[in-house]
């Protein structure tokens, strides 16, 4: 039988008021490409030809599924796509990484726009957002950028409702975002502010993405203003969608341990609960904490991270809730002189990749905007390090688009112009290579320095180190040690002084 005839018959017998019936029809998408779907010949009445694969077409593959698989005309109605069933259809992608060894959710899942032109729902359970995310028909396809969008294949389909264990956190996230909006502070929103539910930026250009806020803001001097803010949408964070992909659609078991048990958040938020697990140990030395958990004390930096997770009640250094939220746990030591010895590093970057990025969509900005940090602080007293406390922190938008951007801009401009590599011979015969990338004295927040522990250079007939392992190629063909962005230690210390008595 012709595939188009068969699918039209199946669609005719699908009850669009019943989520289970919709899912039974939708699972037949597995293994199909979007081109296969177009060939079925399903289309709403009076439909016009559309280029769903055009980058300027906003609906994309989700609209293709609506019109050419389910046969209804896509629209911008605020209700769910299948109103009688309360089901929202979402097409989203995954990437294949690490030479085919790992699948990773390719993007956050945008749920609905945050309104800036009218009042916002205060209660999550009666909100427009909850109507859009209580039942989601998730369609995951493999995003292969080497082929046409129509030839990308759908691999996973499932009806999804956020589990009970996540809903309290999602509600708290919603309330936090709403509180910023109602106080006229939507311009201060970032994805790192919340845990699973984020406020993602939306807008085709930076200029067009700024709009007036509906709610006024009372400035420190009493002036009432209506600030401009970037268009944003409620979305499930990419890290959360990665967990959903692996755990709910692929059926994999998590290798992380749960910190929370049902009922833990009845009277407190996720952040308050996590900090409450650390607080009973404040005033103890790292050695005392290690002995308490049956660990051989080493005094090494790696053990401090282990101590953090043991205090959270898990035996592996991987918390499921941190993985789902993209939380970076960092143990920090403050020395006796009140300073932090180490700066905090980020993943290394490739020089050529940086040149092809725009700031708004850059890897560095995305990381700063999306990531929530959990700092656990030890301070040296005499010869011992004593636990001071813990705090959650996300980088303010003013810092992201201020000094952090300036560091990124300077780095990019230096690479584009050509990094200056200077070779100096020491008396002992060793060679030191310096460069003119932004150093710790050039910016109050961030700097660039080697990520690899060993040097690797190849330029002007000079070569040292393992180029393939520790080096990165410059646009002009020279090689230098892999570099990363780092938070200045003074900036980290200023963060901790604001939150803890350090």
Secondary structure, 3 states (H helix, E strand, C coil): CCHHHHHHHHHHCCCCCCHHHHHHHHHHHCCCEHHHHHCCCCCCCCCCCCCCCCCCCCCHHHHHHHHHCCCCCCCCCCCCCECCCCEEEEEEEEEEECCCCEEEECCCEEEEECCCCCCCCCCHHHCHHHHHHCCEEEEEEECCCCCCHHHCEEEEEEEECCCHHHHHHHHHHHHHHHHHHHCCCHHHCCHHHCCCEEEEECCCCCCCCEEECCCCEECCCCCEECCEEECEEEEECHHHHHHHHHHHHCCCCCCCECCCCCCCCCCCCHHHHHHHHHHCCCCCEHHHHHHHCCCCCCCCHHHHHHHHHHHCCCCCCCEHHHHHHCEEEEEEEECCCCCECCCEEEEEECHHHHHCCCHHHCHHHHHHHHCEEEEEEEEEECCEEEEEEEEEECCCHHHHHHHHHHHHHHHHHHHHHCCCCEEEECCCCCEEEECCCCCCCCCCCEEEEECCCCCCEEECCEEECCHHHHEEECCCCCEEECEEEEECHHHHHHHHHHHCCC
